[in-house]
Amino acid sequence: MKRINYIFILAVLFFTACKKDPSEGIQSHERAIEAVTLGEGYVQVGPAVVDRPNATVTVRVLVQNGTTFNNVVANIQPSYKATVSPASGTAVDFAASDNRTTYTVTSETGETRDWTVILQPFTEALLGTFTIQDYTLYGGTGPQYGGGAVFNLATKSVWPADGPGVEYDNTLTFTYTGVTSDGNTQGDIVNNAGPDGLYANFVYNKNPVTDVNDRYRVIPKGNGKWLHNYSDNTVTFTFADGTTKKCTFDGAGTVDLGNGKSKTITDNAFTFALSGADDYGNIYSDYDKIVKRPYKLWVDVKKQ
């Protein structure tokens, strides 16, 4: 039995040795750039976008104070068995040619193709410090019947002494900490209470007294986190307790709300969609607009 097994193993080894490697003698013609990552000192926002038909690679780069493109180390991944010039990891002056540089990729067969690597400056609109201008609400049952209104929350005498108005001296400072794998930026937010040291207590102080902090406390007190999703222009705030609030970050302009109502954003605003239930028994009242049937809240801000 042992002799039979020995002969069988020899036979397998013989036929394996005689089998020809199908790739033997075949050289690769591939001469593409597969990926680009930037070296130390540069923040790349998301993976590089490779356009094979047009032989271009676009890399989004976060521009901060002092960012220049005249000494960029780009790590280039060429096709299998191909080489690239300038060599991967070599410092290149992209600024000399409109933030782009030509790389030549040479295949194993010696064929070449020129590729253009483009550094696309990316500015995170949230970075910096903003002052809170006001809290604006659109709410009210039956806006088609005149029940809806757009107004500054602080103008209503339905709040305690530390109502929304105490936050109009607050500042919001956004700093960058990184980018997610799908190219969304993220960082820290500090909501500074300002000279009065106060944060708003959102309690509807008329009959019936109703705590609406869960609805109107949309930006964290003190420290929090933010995530800016560029695919749908949403900003998600994460509070110290792990809860989140999602909004859009909107620029200057006028929003048509229908039924003769509109909201004008002077500089920027964080826009939050709110939910409620129609209450025709309290239509036209502040209670209806603020507590029962709010639609949208804008935290109007201005960058310092």
PAZAPA-4460 file (N, C-alpha, C; in steps of 0.05 Angstrom, whole numbers, plus 32768, in hexadecimal, padded with zeros to 4 digits):
% residues 304
    n_x    n_y    n_z   ca_x   ca_y   ca_z    c_x    c_y    c_z   seq   type   mol
   8011   7FE8   8000   8000   8000   8000   8011   8019   8000     1      M     A
   8027   8019   8010   8038   8030   8011   8046   8035   7FF6     2      K     A
   804C   801F   7FE8   8059   8021   7FCD   8046   802E   7FB9     3      R     A
   802C   8026   7FBB   8019   8031   7FA8   8015   804F   7FAD     4      I     A
   8014   8057   7FC7   8012   8074   7FCD   802A   8083   7FC3     5      N     A
   8041   8078   7FC5   805A   8085   7FBD   8059   8089   7F9F     6      Y     A
   8051   8075   7F90   8050   8077   7F73   803B   808C   7F6B     7      I     A
   8025   808D   7F79   8010   80A1   7F73   801A   80BD   7F77     8      F     A
   8028   80C2   7F8D   8033   80DD   7F92   8047   80E5   7F7D     9      I     A
   8058   80D2   7F74   806C   80D8   7F5F   805E   80E0   7F45    10      L     A
   8048   80D1   7F40   8039   80D7   7F27   802D   80F3   7F28    11      A     A
   8022   80FB   7F3E   8016   8115   7F41   802B   812B   7F3E    12      V     A
   8042   8126   7F4A   8058   813A   7F48   8062   813C   7F2B    13      L     A
   8062   8125   7F1D   806C   8125   7F01   8059   8135   7EF0    14      F     A
   803F   8130   7EF2   802C   813E   7EE0   802A   815B   7EE8    15      F     A
   802D   8162   7F02   802D   817E   7F0A   8044   818D   7EFF    16      T     A
   805C   8180   7EFF   8074   818D   7EF4   8072   8191   7ED7    17      A     A
   8064   817F   7EC9   8061   8182   7EAC   804C   8196   7EA3    18      C     A
   803A   819D   7EB6   8025   81B0   7EAE   8030   81CC   7EAA    19      K     A
   802A   81D8   7E94   8035   81F2   7E8D   8026   8209   7E9A    20      K     A
   8035   821D   7EA4   8028   8235   7EB0   801C   8245   7E99    21      D     A
   8001   8249   7E9A   7FF3   8257   7E84   7FFD   8273   7E80    22      P     A
   8008   8280   7E95   8012   829C   7E92   802F   829D   7E8B    23      S     A
   803C   8286   7E88   8059   8285   7E82   805E   8292   7E66    24      E     A
   8070   82A5   7E66   8077   82B2   7E4C   8065   82C8   7E44    25      G     A
   8050   82CD   7E54   803E   82E3   7E4D   8045   82FB   7E5F    26      I     A
   8048   8312   7E52   804F   832B   7E60   8036   833D   7E61    27      Q     A
   8034   834C   7E77   801D   835E   7E7A   8021   8378   7E6A    28      S     A
   800A   837F   7E5E   800A   8399   7E4F   7FFD   83AF   7E60    29      H     A
   7FF4   83A8   7E78   7FE6   83BC   7E89   7FF9   83D3   7E91    30      E     A
   7FEF   83EB   7E8E   7FFE   8403   7E95   7FEB   8418   7EA0    31      R     A
   7FDF   8412   7EB6   7FCB   8424   7EC2   7FD4   842B   7EDE    32      A     A
   7FC7   8440   7EE8   7FC9   8447   7F05   7FB1   843C   7F12    33      I     A
   7FB5   842C   7F26   7F9F   841F   7F35   7F95   842F   7F4C    34      E     A
   7FA8   843D   7F5A   7FA0   844C   7F72   7FB6   8461   7F78    35      A     A
   7FAE   8476   7F86   7FC0   848B   7F8E   7FB9   8493   7FAB    36      V     A
   7FCD   8493   7FBC   7FC9   849E   7FD7   7FDF   84B2   7FDD    37      T     A
   7FD9   84C7   7FEC   7FEC   84DC   7FF1   7FFB   84D6   800B    38      L     A
   8013   84E0   800C   8025   84DC   8022   801F   84EF   8039    39      G     A
   8031   84EF   804D   802E   84FF   8065   802B   851C   805F    40      E     A
   801A   852A   806E   8017   8547   806B   7FFF   854F   805A    41      G     A
   7FF1   853B   804E   7FDA   8541   803E   7FC3   852F   8047    42      Y     A
   7FAB   853B   8048   7F93   852C   8050   7F83   8526   8037    43      V     A
   7F83   850D   802F   7F74   8504   8017   7F57   84FE   801F    44      Q     A
   7F44   8509   8011   7F28   8505   8017   7F1D   84F0   8004    45      V     A
   7F1A   84D7   800F   7F10   84C1   7FFF   7F25   84B5   7FED    46      G     A
   7F1E   849E   7FE1   7F31   8492   7FCE   7F34   84A2   7FB4    47      P     A
   7F4A   849F   7FA7   7F4F   84AC   7F8E   7F3B   84A1   7F79    48      A     A
   7F32   84B2   7F67   7F20   84AA   7F52   7F30   84A5   7F38    49      V     A
   7F30   848C   7F30   7F40   8483   7F19   7F2E   8482   7F00    50      V     A
   7F35   8492   7EEC   7F26   8492   7ED3   7F38   8485   7EBD    51      D     A
   7F34   846B   7EB9   7F46   845C   7EA7   7F43   8465   7E8A    52      R     A
   7F2B   846A   7E7F   7F29   8472   7E63   7F38   848C   7E5D    53      P     A
   7F38   849F   7E71   7F45   84B8   7E6C   7F61   84BB   7E7A    54      N     A
   7F69   84A5   7E86   7F84   84A4   7E92   7F88   84BB   7EA6    55      A     A
   7F75   84BF   7EB7   7F77   84D3   7ECC   7F71   84C7   7EE7    56      T     A
   7F7D   84D3   7EFC   7F76   84CB   7F17   7F72   84E5   7F27    57      V     A
   7F5C   84E8   7F34   7F55   8500   7F43   7F56   84FA   7F61    58      T     A
   7F65   850A   7F70   7F68   8506   7F8D   7F5E   851F   7F9A    59      V     A
   7F49   851D   7FAB   7F40   8534   7FBB   7F52   8538   7FD3    60      R     A
   7F5A   8551   7FD7   7F6D   8557   7FED   7F61   856D   7FFE    61      V     A
   7F5F   8568   8018   7F55   857D   802A   7F69   8594   802C    62      L     A
   7F5F   85AC   8026   7F70   85C4   8027   7F6C   85D1   8041    63      V     A
   7F81   85D4   8050   7F81   85E2   806A   7F96   85F8   8069    64      Q     A
   7F98   8608   807E   7FAC   861E   807E   7FC7   8612   807A    65      N     A
   7FD5   861E   8066   7FF0   8615   8060   7FF3   85FF   804C    66      G     A
   7FDD   85F4   8042   7FDE   85DE   802F   7FE8   85E8   8014    67      T     A
   7FFE   85DB   800A   8008   85E1   7FEF   800C   85C6   7FE1    68      T     A
   800F   85C8   7FC6   8012   85B0   7FB6   802D   85AF   7FA8    69      F     A
   8041   85BB   7FB3   805B   85BC   7FA5   806F   85A7   7FAF    70      N     A
   8067   8596   7FC1   8079   8581   7FCA   8069   8569   7FD4    71      N     A
   805A   855D   7FC1   8047   8548   7FC8   8053   852D   7FC3    72      V     A
   8052   851C   7FD7   805A   8500   7FD3   8041   84EF   7FCD    73      V     A
   8040   84E5   7FB5   8029   84D5   7FAD   8032   84B8   7FAA    74      A     A
   8024   84A6   7FB7   8029   848A   7FB5   8018   847E   7F9F    75      N     A
   8025   8475   7F8A   8017   846C   7F72   8018   844E   7F70    76      I     A
   8001   8442   7F6C   7FFF   8425   7F69   7FF9   8420   7F4B    77      Q     A
   800E   8416   7F3C   800A   8410   7F20   7FFF   83F4   7F1B    78      P     A
   7FF9   83ED   7F03   7FF0   83D2   7EFC   8005   83BE   7F03    79      S     A
   7FFD   83A5   7F04   800E   838E   7F0A   8026   838E   7EF7    80      Y     A
   803E   838D   7F03   8058   838C   7EF5   805E   83A5   7EE5    81      K     A
   804E   83BB   7EE9   8054   83D4   7EDB   8065   83E6   7EEE    82      A     A
   8072   83FA   7EE2   8081   840D   7EF1   8076   8429   7EEB    83      T     A
   807D   843C   7EFC   8072   8457   7EF9   8088   846C   7EFD    84      V     A
   8087   8481   7EED   809A   8497   7EEF   808B   84B2   7EED    85      S     A
   8091   84C4   7F00   80A3   84C3   7F17   809B   84AB   7F29    86      P     A
   80AF   84A2   7F37   80AB   848A   7F48   8098   848F   7F5E    87      A     A
   8089   847B   7F66   8077   847D   7F7D   8087   8485   7F95    88      S     A
   807C   8498   7FA5   8089   84A2   7FBD   809C   84B9   7FB8    89      G     A
   809E   84C2   7F9F   80B0   84D9   7F99   80A1   84F3   7F9D    90      T     A
   80AD   8507   7FA9   80A1   8521   7FAD   809F   852F   7F92    91      A     A
   8087   8539   7F8C   8081   8545   7F72   8074   8561   7F76    92      V     A
   807C   8574   7F65   8070   858F   7F66   8057   8590   7F55    93      D     A
   8040   858C   7F62   8027   858D   7F53   801E   85AA   7F4D    94      F     A
   8027   85BC   7F5F   801E   85D8   7F5C   8029   85E5   7F42    95      A     A
   803F   85DA   7F37   804B   85E6   7F20   8039   85E3   7F07    96      A     A
   8026   85D0   7F07   8016   85CB   7EF0   7FF9   85C7   7EF7    97      S     A
   7FEE   85DC   7F04   7FD1   85DD   7F0A   7FC8   85C4   7F1A    98      D     A
   7FD8   85BD   7F2E   7FD1   85A7   7F41   7FCF   858C   7F33    99      N     A
   7FDE   8588   7F1D   7FDD   856E   7F10   7FF9   8567   7F06   100      R     A
   7FFE   854D   7F04   8018   8543   7EFB   8014   852A   7EE9   101      T     A
   8025   8527   7ED5   8024   8510   7EC4   8036   84FA   7ECE   102      T     A
   802B   84E2   7ED1   803A   84CA   7ED8   803A   84B7   7EC0   103      Y     A
   8051   84AC   7EBA   8053   8499   7EA4   8055   847C   7EAF   104      T     A
   8042   846C   7EA7   8041   8450   7EB0   804B   843E   7E99   105      V     A
   805F   842D   7EA0   806A   841B   7E8C   8063   83FF   7E93   106      T     A
   8058   83F0   7E7F   804F   83D5   7E84   8067   83C2   7E83   107      S     A
   8063   83A9   7E8A   8078   8395   7E89   8083   8392   7E6D   108      E     A
   8072   8397   7E59   807B   8394   7E3D   808A   83AC   7E33   109      T     A
   808B   83C2   7E43   809A   83DA   7E3B   8088   83EF   7E2F   110      G     A
   806E   83EA   7E2D   805B   83FE   7E22   8055   8413   7E38   111      E     A
   8050   842B   7E30   804C   8441   7E43   8031   844E   7E3F   112      T     A
   8027   845A   7E55   800F   846B   7E54   8012   8482   7E68   113      R     A
   800D   849A   7E5F   800E   84B1   7E71   7FF4   84B4   7E80   114      D     A
   7FF6   84B9   7E9A   7FDF   84BD   7EAB   7FE1   84D9   7EB9   115      W     A
   7FCB   84E6   7EBC   7FCA   8500   7EC9   7FBE   84FC   7EE5   116      T     A
   7FCE   8503   7EF9   7FC4   8502   7F15   7FBD   851F   7F1D   117      V     A
   7FA4   8523   7F25   7F9A   853D   7F2C   7F94   853F   7F4A   118      I     A
   7F9F   8554   7F56   7F99   8559   7F72   7F82   856E   7F73   119      L     A
   7F6B   8566   7F7D   7F54   8577   7F7D   7F50   8583   7F99   120      Q     A
   7F56   859D   7F9C   7F53   85A9   7FB6   7F37   85A7   7FC1   121      P     A
   7F35   859F   7FDA   7F1B   859B   7FE7   7F1A   85AC   8000   122      F     A
   7F06   85BC   8003   7F03   85CD   801A   7EEA   85C4   802A   123      T     A
   7EEF   85BD   8044   7ED8   85B5   8055   7ECB   85CF   805F   124      E     A
   7EB2   85D3   8056   7EA4   85EC   805C   7E9F   85F0   807A   125      A     A
   7E9F   85DA   8089   7E98   85DC   80A6   7EAF   85E6   80B7   126      L     A
   7EC8   85E3   80AD   7EDE   85EA   80BE   7EDF   8607   80C6   127      L     A
   7EE4   860D   80DF   7EE6   8628   80E8   7ED1   862D   80FE   128      G     A
   7ECD   8647   8104   7EBB   864E   811A   7EA3   865F   810F   129      T     A
   7E8B   8657   8118   7E73   8664   8110   7E65   8671   8128   130      F     A
   7E58   8687   8124   7E47   8692   8139   7E2A   868B   8133   131      T     A
   7E1A   8685   8148   7DFE   867F   8145   7DEF   8699   8142   132      I     A
   7DE0   869C   812C   7DD1   86B4   8127   7DB4   86B2   8132   133      Q     A
   7DA7   869C   812D   7D8C   8698   8138   7D83   867C   8133   134      D     A
   7D6E   8674   8141   7D5F   865B   813C   7D45   8663   812E   135      Y     A
   7D41   8659   8116   7D29   8660   8107   7D18   8647   8103   136      T     A
   7CFE   8649   8108   7CED   8632   8107   7CD7   8636   80F2   137      L     A
   7CD0   8621   80E3   7CB8   8621   80D3   7CA6   860B   80DE   138      Y     A
   7C8E   8613   80E7   7C7C   8600   80F3   7C5F   8609   80F1   139      G     A
   7C4D   85F8   80F8   7C31   85FF   80FA   7C1F   85EC   80E9   140      G     A
   7C0A   85E3   80F6   7BF6   85D3   80E8   7BE7   85E3   80D2   141      T     A
   7BE2   85D6   80BC   7BD3   85E3   80A6   7BDF   85FC   809B   142      G     A
   7BF8   85FA   8091   7C04   8612   8085   7BF4   861D   806E   143      P     A
   7BE5   860C   8060   7BD4   8615   804A   7BBC   8626   8054   144      Q     A
   7BB7   8624   806E   7BA1   8634   8079   7BAC   864B   808A   145      Y     A
   7BC6   8650   8088   7BD2   8666   8097   7BDC   865D   80B2   146      G     A
   7BDD   8643   80B7   7BE6   863A   80D1   7C04   8638   80D4   147      G     A
   7C13   863A   80BD   7C30   8638   80BE   7C3D   8653   80C1   148      G     A
   7C55   8653   80CC   7C64   866C   80D0   7C81   8666   80D1   149      A     A
   7C91   867A   80C9   7CAE   8679   80CB   7CB7   868F   80DE   150      V     A
   7CC6   8688   80F3   7CCC   869C   8107   7CE5   8695   8117   151      F     A
   7CF1   86A9   8123   7D08   86A6   8134   7CFF   869C   814F   152      N     A
   7D09   8685   8158   7CFF   8679   8171   7D02   868B   8189   153      L     A
   7D17   869B   8189   7D1D   86AC   81A1   7D09   86C3   81A3   154      A     A
   7CF9   86C8   818E   7CE6   86DF   818F   7CCD   86D7   819E   155      T     A
   7CC9   86BD   81A3   7CB1   86B4   81B0   7CB4   86B4   81CE   156      K     A
   7CA0   86BE   81DC   7CA1   86C0   81F9   7C96   86A6   8206   157      S     A
   7C9F   8690   81FC   7C95   8676   8206   7CAC   8666   8214   158      V     A
   7CC3   8673   8216   7CDB   8665   8220   7CE2   866F   823C   159      W     A
   7CF1   865F   824B   7CFC   8669   8264   7D12   867E   825F   160      P     A
   7D1D   8689   8274   7D32   869E   8270   7D4A   8694   8260   161      A     A
   7D50   867A   8263   7D66   866F   8253   7D5C   8661   823A   162      D     A
   7D4A   866E   822C   7D40   8663   8213   7D53   8665   81FC   163      G     A
   7D4A   8662   81E3   7D5C   8661   81CC   7D6E   867A   81C9   164      P     A
   7D65   8691   81D2   7D74   86AA   81CF   7D8F   86AA   81DC   165      G     A
   7D93   8699   81F1   7DAD   8699   81FF   7DC3   868D   81EE   166      V     A
   7DBC   8680   81D9   7DD0   8674   81C8   7DD9   8686   81B1   167      E     A
   7DCE   869E   81AF   7DD5   86AF   8199   7DF1   86BC   819D   168      Y     A
   7DFE   86B6   81B3   7E1A   86BE   81B7   7E2C   86A6   81B6   169      D     A
   7E21   868F   81AF   7E31   8676   81AD   7E42   8676   8194   170      N     A
   7E58   8667   8195   7E68   8662   817D   7E6B   8644   817A   171      T     A
   7E6C   863B   8161   7E70   861F   8159   7E8A   861D   814B   172      L     A
   7E9D   860D   8156   7EB7   860A   8149   7EBA   85ED   8140   173      T     A
   7EBF   85EA   8126   7EC2   85D0   8119   7EDF   85CB   8113   174      F     A
   7EEA   85B4   811B   7F05   85AC   8114   7F04   8591   8107   175      T     A
   7F18   858B   80F7   7F18   8573   80E6   7F29   855E   80F4   176      Y     A
   7F1F   8545   80F5   7F2E   852F   8100   7F34   8519   80EC   177      T     A
   7F26   8517   80D6   7F2B   8502   80C3   7F16   84FF   80AE   178      G     A
   7F19   84EA   809E   7F06   84E4   8089   7EFF   84C6   808A   179      V     A
   7EE6   84C0   8085   7EDD   84A5   8086   7EE6   8496   806D   180      T     A
   7EE2   847C   806C   7EEB   846C   8056   7EDC   8473   803C   181      S     A
   7EC3   847E   803F   7EB4   8485   8027   7EB6   84A3   8021   182      D     A
   7ECA   84B0   802D   7ED0   84CC   8024   7EC1   84E2   8032   183      G     A
   7EB5   84DC   8049   7EA6   84F1   8058   7EB8   84FC   806E   184      N     A
   7EB7   8516   8071   7EC8   8523   8085   7EBB   8522   80A1   185      T     A
   7ECB   8523   80B5   7EC1   8522   80D1   7ED3   8531   80E3   186      Q     A
   7EC9   8538   80FB   7ED9   8547   810D   7ECB   854D   8127   187      G     A
   7ED6   8561   8136   7ECB   8569   814F   7EBD   8584   814D   188      D     A
   7EA8   8588   815D   7E9B   85A2   815F   7E9B   85AA   817C   189      I     A
   7EA1   85C4   8180   7E9F   85D0   819B   7E8A   85E6   819A   190      V     A
   7E75   85E2   81A9   7E5F   85F6   81AC   7E66   8606   81C5   191      N     A
   7E72   861E   81C1   7E7A   862F   81D7   7E62   8640   81E0   192      N     A
   7E5C   8640   81FA   7E44   864E   8204   7E45   866C   8203   193      A     A
   7E5C   8677   81FC   7E5E   8694   81F9   7E61   86A3   8214   194      G     A
   7E61   86BE   8214   7E65   86CD   822C   7E51   86C7   8242   195      P     A
   7E38   86C0   823B   7E24   86BB   8251   7E27   869F   825D   196      D     A
   7E37   868D   8250   7E3B   8673   825A   7E22   8661   825A   197      G     A
   7E0E   8668   824A   7DF5   8659   824B   7DEF   864A   8231   198      L     A
   7DE2   8633   8234   7DD6   8625   821E   7DB8   8625   8221   199      Y     A
   7DAA   8625   820B   7D8D   8628   820B   7D80   8610   8219   200      A     A
   7D6B   8616   8228   7D5A   8601   8233   7D3F   8602   8224   201      N     A
   7D3B   85EF   8212   7D24   85F0   8201   7D0C   85E4   820F   202      F     A
   7CFF   85F4   821F   7CE6   85EC   822C   7CD0   8600   8225   203      V     A
   7CBB   85F5   8219   7CA4   8606   8213   7C96   860C   822D   204      Y     A
   7C96   8626   8235   7C90   862E   8251   7C73   8637   8255   205      N     A
   7C63   8633   8241   7C46   863A   8244   7C36   8621   8248   206      K     A
   7C1C   8624   824A   7C0B   860D   824F   7C04   85FF   8235   207      N     A
   7C0B   85E5   8233   7C18   85D4   8247   7C36   85D6   8245   208      P     A
   7C44   85D8   825C   7C61   85D9   825C   7C6C   85BF   8250   209      V     A
   7C7E   85C2   823C   7C88   85AA   822D   7CA6   85AD   8229   210      T     A
   7CB4   8599   8231   7CD1   8598   822C   7CD6   858F   820F   211      D     A
   7CE2   85A0   81FF   7CE7   8599   81E3   7D05   8599   81DD   212      V     A
   7D15   8595   81F1   7D32   8594   81ED   7D3A   857E   81DA   213      N     A
   7D2B   8567   81DA   7D32   8551   81C9   7D2E   8559   81AB   214      D     A
   7D1E   856D   81A7   7D19   8576   818B   7D2B   858D   8183   215      R     A
   7D30   85A0   8195   7D3E   85B8   818D   7D5C   85B9   8196   216      Y     A
   7D64   85A6   81A7   7D81   85A4   81AD   7D8E   8595   8197   217      R     A
   7D93   85A2   8181   7D9D   8595   8169   7DBB   8596   8166   218      V     A
   7DC8   85A8   8174   7DE5   85AA   8174   7DF0   85A5   8190   219      I     A
   7E04   8593   8192   7E0D   858C   81AD   7E16   85A3   81BE   220      P     A
   7E10   85A2   81D8   7E1C   85B5   81EB   7E39   85AD   81EE   221      K     A
   7E4A   85C1   81F1   7E67   85BB   81F6   7E73   85AC   81DE   222      G     A
   7E7D   8594   81E3   7E8B   8585   81CE   7E7A   856F   81C1   223      N     A
   7E7E   856C   81A8   7E70   8557   8199   7E81   854F   8180   224      G     A
   7E74   853F   816F   7E81   8535   8156   7E6F   853D   813F   225      K     A
   7E7C   8540   8128   7E6D   8544   810F   7E77   8533   80F9   226      W     A
   7E65   852C   80E6   7E6B   851D   80CE   7E5D   852A   80B7   227      L     A
   7E6D   8531   80A3   7E61   853F   808B   7E60   852B   8074   228      H     A
   7E48   8523   806D   7E44   8510   8057   7E3E   8521   803D   229      N     A
   7E51   851F   802A   7E4F   8530   8013   7E3D   8524   7FFD   230      Y     A
   7E35   850B   8000   7E23   84FF   7FEC   7E07   850B   7FEE   231      S     A
   7DFF   8512   8006   7DE4   851E   800A   7DE5   8538   8019   232      D     A
   7DFD   8543   801C   7E01   855D   802A   7DF6   855E   8046   233      N     A
   7DF8   8548   8054   7DEE   8547   8070   7E05   8549   8084   234      T     A
   7DFF   8556   809A   7E12   8557   80B1   7E04   8549   80C8   235      V     A
   7E13   8536   80D4   7E09   8528   80EB   7E19   8530   8104   236      T     A
   7E0A   853A   8118   7E17   8541   8131   7E13   852A   8145   237      F     A
   7E29   8522   8152   7E28   850E   8166   7E2D   851A   8182   238      T     A
   7E1A   8516   8194   7E1B   8521   81AF   7E2C   8510   81C1   239      F     A
   7E32   851A   81D9   7E43   850C   81EC   7E37   84F1   81F4   240      A     A
   7E1C   84F0   81F4   7E0F   84D6   81FC   7E0B   84C3   81E4   241      D     A
   7E16   84CB   81CD   7E14   84B9   81B6   7DFC   84BE   81A4   242      G     A
   7DE9   84CF   81AC   7DD2   84D5   819B   7DDB   84E7   8184   243      T     A
   7DCB   84E7   816F   7DD3   84F7   8157   7DBB   8508   814D   244      T     A
   7DC3   851D   813F   7DB0   852E   8131   7DBB   8533   8115   245      K     A
   7DA9   8530   8101   7DB2   8533   80E5   7DA5   854B   80D8   246      K     A
   7DB5   855A   80C8   7DAA   8572   80BB   7DB8   8575   80A0   247      C     A
   7DB1   858A   8092   7DC0   8592   807A   7DCE   85AC   8081   248      T     A
   7DE4   85B1   8072   7DF3   85CA   8076   7DEE   85DB   805D   249      F     A
   7DDF   85F0   8060   7DD6   85FF   8049   7DE3   861B   8048   250      D     A
   7DE7   8624   802F   7DF2   863E   802A   7DDD   8653   8027   251      G     A
   7DE6   866C   8021   7DD4   8682   801F   7DBF   867E   8009   252      A     A
   7DA7   8687   800E   7D92   8685   7FFA   7D77   8685   8007   253      G     A
   7D62   8684   7FF7   7D47   8685   8001   7D39   866A   7FFA   254      T     A
   7D2D   865E   800F   7D20   8644   800C   7D02   864A   800B   255      V     A
   7CF5   8640   7FF5   7CD8   8643   7FF2   7CCA   862C   8001   256      D     A
   7CBA   8633   8015   7CAD   861F   8025   7C90   861A   801D   257      L     A
   7C87   8629   8009   7C6B   8626   8000   7C58   8636   8011   258      G     A
   7C40   8639   8007   7C2B   8648   8015   7C33   8664   801D   259      N     A
   7C44   8670   800C   7C4D   868B   8011   7C62   868E   8026   260      G     A
   7C6E   8678   802F   7C82   8679   8043   7C9E   8673   8037   261      K     A
   7CB2   8680   8042   7CCE   867B   8039   7CE1   8680   8050   262      S     A
   7CF9   8676   804C   7D0E   867A   8060   7D27   8684   8051   263      K     A
   7D32   869A   805A   7D4A   86A5   804E   7D62   869F   8060   264      T     A
   7D76   8692   8054   7D8F   868D   8062   7DA3   86A2   805A   265      I     A
   7DAD   86B2   806C   7DBF   86C8   8066   7DDB   86BE   8060   266      T     A
   7DE5   86AC   8071   7E01   86A1   806E   7E01   8683   806B   267      D     A
   7DFD   8675   8081   7DFA   8658   8081   7DE6   8650   8096   268      N     A
   7DDC   8638   8094   7DCA   862D   80A8   7DCB   860F   80A9   269      A     A
   7DC9   8604   80C1   7DC5   85E8   80C5   7DA7   85E4   80C5   270      F     A
   7D9D   85D4   80B2   7D80   85D1   80AF   7D77   85B5   80B8   271      T     A
   7D65   85B4   80CC   7D5C   859B   80D7   7D3F   8597   80D1   272      F     A
   7D38   857F   80C7   7D1C   8578   80C2   7D10   856E   80DD   273      A     A
   7CFA   857A   80E4   7CEC   8572   80FD   7CD2   8564   80F7   274      L     A
   7CC7   8556   810A   7CAF   8547   8106   7C9A   854E   811C   275      S     A
   7C81   854A   8115   7C6C   8550   8128   7C52   8546   811D   276      G     A
   7C3C   854D   812A   7C21   8545   8121   7C0F   855D   811F   277      A     A
   7BFF   855E   810B   7BEC   8574   8108   7BDA   8575   8121   278      D     A
   7BD4   858E   8129   7BC3   8592   8141   7BB0   85A9   813A   279      D     A
   7B9A   85A3   812D   7B88   85B8   8125   7B7A   85C5   813C   280      Y     A
   7B7A   85B7   8153   7B6E   85C3   816B   7B7F   85DA   8176   281      G     A
   7B98   85DB   816F   7BAA   85F0   8178   7BB6   8600   8161   282      N     A
   7BAA   85FE   8149   7BB4   860C   8132   7BB7   862A   8138   283      I     A
   7BCB   8636   812C   7BD2   8652   812E   7BE0   8659   8149   284      Y     A
   7BE3   8646   815B   7BF0   864C   8174   7C0E   8647   8173   285      S     A
   7C1D   8653   8186   7C3A   864D   8188   7C3E   8630   8191   286      D     A
   7C2C   8627   81A2   7C2E   860B   81AB   7C2D   85F8   8193   287      Y     A
   7C1B   85FD   8180   7C19   85EC   8168   7C32   85EE   8158   288      D     A
   7C3C   8606   8153   7C54   860A   8142   7C6D   85FE   814E   289      K     A
   7C71   8602   8168   7C8A   85FB   8175   7C8A   85DE   817F   290      I     A
   7C74   85D6   818B   7C73   85BC   8198   7C66   85A6   8187   291      V     A
   7C4F   85AC   817B   7C40   8598   816E   7C48   8593   8151   292      K     A
   7C4C   85A9   8141   7C50   85A5   8124   7C66   85B6   8119   293      R     A
   7C7F   85B2   8123   7C96   85BF   8116   7C9E   85AF   80FD   294      P     A
   7CA8   85BE   80E9   7CB1   85B1   80D0   7CD0   85B2   80CD   295      Y     A
   7CDA   85CA   80CF   7CF7   85CE   80CB   7D03   85E2   80DF   296      K     A
   7D1C   85DC   80E6   7D2B   85EE   80F8   7D45   85F6   80EA   297      L     A
   7D4A   8610   80E9   7D64   8619   80DE   7D74   8625   80F5   298      W     A
   7D8C   861C   80F8   7D9F   862A   810A   7DB1   863A   80F8   299      V     A
   7DAA   8654   80F7   7DB9   8666   80E5   7DD4   866D   80F1   300      D     A
   7DE9   866B   80E1   7E04   8670   80EB   7E13   8682   80D7   301      V     A
   7E28   868E   80E1   7E3A   869F   80D0   7E57   8698   80D8   302      K     A
   7E66   8694   80C3   7E82   868D   80C8   7E93   86A5   80CF   303      K     A
   7EA3   86A2   80E4   7EB3   86B9   80ED   7ECB   86BD   80DA   304      Q     A
***
